[in-house]
């Protein structure tokens, strides 16, 4: 960087700093900033920067890590939402399974390191101040979960899955997870079973009775029925059901919720609630987070070791981690565009943010809906016009996107909404390899064919999907059919 460029950068930083303190400023973070290598650092630095501005505890000031999500930031009514099945020890239940012998492996592992467990069982890793021994997993059951959407590096996953003896999926859609399973148990949808749920999320607005609209279609069953049938075959169904039917469980969950809200909200008896269909608790009163801390930080101490906002953390410092130290700092990434590591070979930064057309991978299977946004039947890739022109790519072309981890096809959308050197393929696109070989071309455009399966740091061990470099070119030749969709090859 030349002297003039450095001077301009310093001027911009000064201008930005003056803007922050010129009025009321709140720093808002989404969650995807975490999903990169060393992703803990910007969040920690956000709290430090908000502290420097001096507006934590003032209306409209400070820092927020969740205003984008599910009603966070909306005043809560204080309603305590119902628990879930099965009830836990805190709710007075006696655990039926008390085995603590994990043969030297850890009982709990960071969720993003499960593929590491399949590839390197017994490996020891650091995680949030502890040492975790990855278990030797032989069988996996996925229920309400689609790892062949949300995890990274498809070809690494393929290698890992070959070490499993049995994979069972419980789902109502023929996802990539089902396609990579040995046994698929057909579950019904939420419209084919009874349940209860809170609405308004973090605002605690109310409670809704989820009445079954139709009986389970075809040969599908509720998750409760599936697990009851399985445990019956093992002679353990009474341990699983606790002697209650599905509707008795729904009532039990409601009754526990009713008890938990005593003194705050008087809930009617279950029969009345179930007939009415919903309960509305209104809206909460506005309040300012940390206002009491600002008023008297000693009496209203925070949950940190010091009771104050910690710019440095002795706790984390004493962990002696290479990539997360005593205070927030910059760490070079394994891949970084615009002249960073790996950019000579693969110069474009791939963003794989949440889609605006669906919720993660949900609804991607709908052919009619998919047709409203796909390009030649493929997931869109958004490309800056200058980058597209340099590659001879026009809007509507099919593009091969690749790096050393994999390759995929996507449909070009040329737009100046993205900077040069940046491309975007939204997560949730269903994986559809041309075949099951390692490195096979993904025919539809799943960005996790290309993303890295590495931890954010030794502290959180979180995912790092947004640390990803790729290259791309116009696809030439006969287009292969999309293999992501379509039903099972065998029904028993």
N, C-alpha and C positions, 0 to 999 in steps of 0.2 A: 504494500500500500504506500503510495507516494505521500509526500508532506502535505500537499494541497488536499488530497482525499482525507487524510487523517484530521486536518483542521476542520474540514466540513463535517466529519463525523462528530468531532468534539462539540462543534456548534449545535448540532442536532440534539446531542445529549443535554447540553445546557438549556436549550429551548424546551425540551421535554420536561426537564426538572422544574423549570420555572412554571410551566403549565400545571404541573401536579400540585404545586403549593399556592397557585393563584386563586383557587376556589376550593369547593368541596370535591374530593376525589375518592372514588371507591374503585379498587382494582378487582376486576372480575376474572376468574379463571374458569375455563371448562375443564373437563377431566382428561381430554385426549392429549393435553400437553404432557401428562405423566407417561403416556404410552410411547416412550422413546428411551434410548440409552441415557442414563443419568437423569431420568425424568423427575426425580425427587427435587433436584436443585432449583428449578424455576419456582416451584411452590413455596419452598423455604425462603427463597429470595423475595417472593411476593410479600411475605409477612415482614421481612426486614425492611423492604421499601415502604410498606404501609406504616411501619413504626417510625421511619425517618420522616415521613410526611406529617405524622403526629395527629392523625384523625381517627384512629381506632377508638370505637366507643361513641362516635358522633353520628347522628343520622346522615345516611348517604356517604359516610366515610369508611375508611378501613379496607378490609380485603374479604372477598367471598370466594369460596371454592366450589360453589354448587348452585348459583342462581339460575343456571341453564336447565336444571334437572328437576322434573317431577314436583313442582310447587315449592322448592326450597326458596326462601325469601318471602313467601306468603305467610302472614302471621298464623300460627297454629291455634286451634281451639283448645288443645290440651287433651283431646280425645285419644285414649289408648286403644289402638287397633287390635283386632283379635290375633291370637297366636296361630300356630300352624300344627298340622298333624305330623308326627305324634307329639303329644304334650311332653314337656321336658321335666326334669327334676324340680326346677324352680316352681313349677305349677303343681307340685305335690305328687307326681308320678314316680313310681319305683322303676329304675332301669331294669330291663329284662336281659340285657346283654352286657356282661361285666368283664369280659376277657380283656386283659391288659398285656398279654404276651404277644409282642410284635416281632419276635425273633431277632432282636437287636436293631430293627429298623424304626424309624420315627413314626409315631401314630398320625401326625399331621404334617403335611408338606405344603410349601407355597403352591397355589393352584396352577400357576404358569409353568411349573417345573415337572409336570406329570409326564411329558414326553421324555425328559431327561431320565426319569425313573425307569421307563421302558428300555432305554438305550444303555443306561449305566447304573443298574441297581447296586446298592451298596455305597455309591459315591457320597461323600460328605460335602455339604455346601453350607455357607454362612447364610443366615436369614434373621434379620432384626435382633441381633445380639445372641442368637443361639446357633448351634451346629445341628444341622438336619442330616440324617442318614436316609438316602432315597430308598424306598422299599422295592422289593422284587415282585412286581405285579404280574399275575398270570391271566387274570380275567377282569374285564371291565363291563359295567352295566351303565348305560346312559339313559336317563329318564328326564324329560323336560330339558334336555341339554343337547347341543349340536356342535361338538368340538371341531368337526370338519367345516365349520364356518368360522368360529371365533379364534381358533388357535393359529399360530404362524407356521410358515415353512412346510408346505404340503409334502414335499418329497422327503423331508426328514420324518414327518409323521408316517409316511408309507413304510419307511424302514423300521420305525418303532413298532407299528402295528403287527409286523411279521413276527415279533417276539411274544405276542399274546397268544394264549391257547384258545380263548373264547371271547367274543365280543357280542354283547346283547344290547339292542336298541329298543326303546319303548317310545313310540311316536305315532302321530297321525298323518304325517307327511313323509314322502319318500325322499328324505334328505340324503346328502352325501354321507352322513354318519350311518344311516340305514344301509346304504350301498356298500359300506365297508364293514358291515357287521355279519356275524355268522347266523344270528337269530334275531328276528324283528318281531316284537309283540305289538299288535295293532291297538293303540290307545284311542279312545274317543276324544272329541274336542270338549272344551269347557261348556259348550251349549248342550251337551248330552249328559250332563251330570249336575248334581246340586252342590252348592258351596256358598260361602259368605266371603265378603271382602270389604275392606275400607276403600273409600274414594276420596279424592282430593289429596292423596299421598301425604306429603309432609304437612299440609295444612290441616289434616284431621277433620275434613269437612263432614264425613258421615259414614254410614255403614249400609251396604247393599246386600239383598238376598238374591243370590244367583240361581234363579229357578231353572231347572232343566227344561229345555224347550221340546226335545224329542228324546226317545230312548236311543241308546247307542246303536249306530247303524252298522249293517253288515255283521262282521264277526268281531268288531272292536269292543273293548271293555274299558271301564274307568280304571285309573291307576290303582285305586283301592281294591277293585275286583281282581286285577292282575296280581297284585302282591298277596292278596288273601289266598288266591288259588295256588300261587307258588309256595307260600309258607304252609299251606295245608298239606302239600305233598311232602314237606319236610317234618310234618308233625309239630309245627310251631305257629299255627294260625291264631291260636288264642293269645300268644305273646304279642303277635302283630296287631290284631284288632282290639285287644284288651276286652274282648267280649261284647263289642259294640258294632252295630251296623253303620253304614255310611251316614245315614241321616242322624243317627244317635251321636256320631262324631261331630256333625255340623252343629247340632244343638249343644253339645258339650263345649265346643269352641265359643259359641255365642254366650253361654252361661258364664264361662270364665271371663269373657270380655265384659259382660254385664257387671260382674263382681269387681273387676279391675277399675271400672269407672264410677264406682259408688262414691258419692260425695261431690262428683263433678258433673256427671250426667246420669239421669235416672232412665235406664233402658227398660222397655216393656218386657213382658214374658215372651219367650221364643215364639210361641204360636201366633201372637199378635204381630210381632215383627215379621215373621215369615209371610203372613197374609198381606201386610201392608207393603212389603217389598223393599223399603229403604227407610233410613233414619237420617235426618239432616240436623247437624249441630251448629249451623250458622258459620260465622266467620270469627277468627280470632282478633285480639286487640293488637295494634301495632306496638312494636317494642324495638329496642336497639341492642344488638348483641355487644356485650362487653361494656355497656354504659355503666354498670355497677362497678366493674373493674376500673374503669377510668376514674370514677368518683372516689373510690378508696381501694387501691390495688392490694393493700395488706389484708383488709377484712374480706375482700372478694377476690381472693387469689385464684389464679388459673391452675389447671391440672398439671403443670410442668413441675420438674423437681424444684425449681426456684420459686414457683408461684407467679412468675412474670413471663412476658414474651421473651423467648430465648433466641437471640441472634446467634449465639454459639451454644452448642450442646455438649457438655462433658460426657453425657451418657453415650451419645453417638461417637464422640471423639475417642472414648475408651474402647470402642469396638475395633478400632484400628483397621477400618476398611479402606481399601485403596481408592474406591470410587464414590465414597460418601463419607466426608470427613467432618471436622468439628463445626464448620460453618459453611454456608452455601458458596460454591465456587464453580468456575467453568472447567469442564473436563472435555478433552477432545473425544470425538465419537469414532467408532470403528468405520463408519461411513458418513460422509458429509458432502453435499453438493457445493458448487461454486468454489472449486479449488481445494476442497477438503479431501480426506483419505478416501480412496476408491473412485474419485470423480473422473480420473483420466480414462478409466475403462468404462464406467457406467456413470455418465455425467448428470443424470436427471433425478431429482428427488421425487419419490413417489409418495403422495399423500393417500391414505386409505381411511378417510374419515367416515362418520356415520352418513347414511344416505338420506336424501330428502324425499325419496319416493316410497320408502318402506321402513319398517322397524327392524334393523339388522337384516337377517335373512328372511324374515317373514314376508309372505306375499310374492317372493321371487318366483315361486312355482306357478303363479297365475299367468297363463299364456296371454290372456286378454290385457291384463294390467301391464305385464312386461312389455307388450308391444307399444305402450305409450311412451317409453323412454329408451328402449334398446336401439342399437344401430346395426342393421343387417343381422338382427337376432343376437347381438352380443352386448355385454355390459359396456357402457360408455367409458372412454378415457378422454379427459379434458386436457387440451394441449394449447399452449400459447401460440398465437398466429406466427410469430417469428420462428419458433422452434419447428412448427409444422411445415412452414415454407422451406426451411433448411433441409428437411427430410423428404420433400416432395409429397407431402400428405395434404389431402383436401378433406374438408368436412364430409363425413359419411364413409370414408375409407375404413377398411379393416386394418388394424395395426397389430404387429407382433411385438409384445413387450417382454423383455428378458433381462436376466442377470445370471450369475453363476448358480443360483438356487433353483431357477425354474424358468418357464416361459408360458405365455398366455396370449390369446387373441382378444382384442377389444375393438369397439367401434369409435372412430375419431369424432370428437366434438371440438371444433376449433373455436376458442374463445379467449378474449383478452381479460377474463376474470382471474387469470393466473399469471404469475410472473414468469419470465423466461427461466428455464431450468427446472420448472416445477410441473409435474403432471399429477392428475388425480384419477384414481379408480376407487369408487366407494365400496366399503366393506359390505358383506352380505350377499355378494354374487355367488351363486351356487357353483361349487367346484365340479367340473366335468372333463376329466382327462381323456385324451384320445385313446389311451389304453392304460393298463396298470403298471407299466414300466416306470422305474425311477427316472424322472426328468421328462416324462411325457408332456406334450403340449396340452394346456388347459384350453378347451374349446370355447368356453363362455366368458371368462374374464374375472376369476377370483383373485383379488390382489394378494391374498395370503399364499399364493403360489410363489410369490417373490419376496415376501417379508422375512425378516430375521427372527429366529427363535432364540433370543439371548435375553438375559436378565437386565432390568434397568440398572441395578446395582446389587451389592451384597446385602443392602438394608432391606429393600422391599421385594426383590426378586420378581418384579412385575414384568409385564410384556413390553416389547420395544418395537412394535409394528411400524412406528413412524420414523425409525432410523433405517432407511431403505433407499438405495440407489438402483436405478435401472437404465436401460437404453431401450430404444424402440425403432422400428422401421415399418415401412408400408409392406403389408403382406402381399406376396405375389404367388400365384398358383391357384389350384382348386381349393376352395374353402371346405374344410371338413364340417360335417354336421355337428351341432351342439349335442353333447352327451349328458348334460346335467340333469335332465328331466325325464320323466317316464316312470312307470311303475316297476314292481318287483318282477324278477324272472321266474319265481317259483312261489306258490302259495300252498301251504300244507294245511 
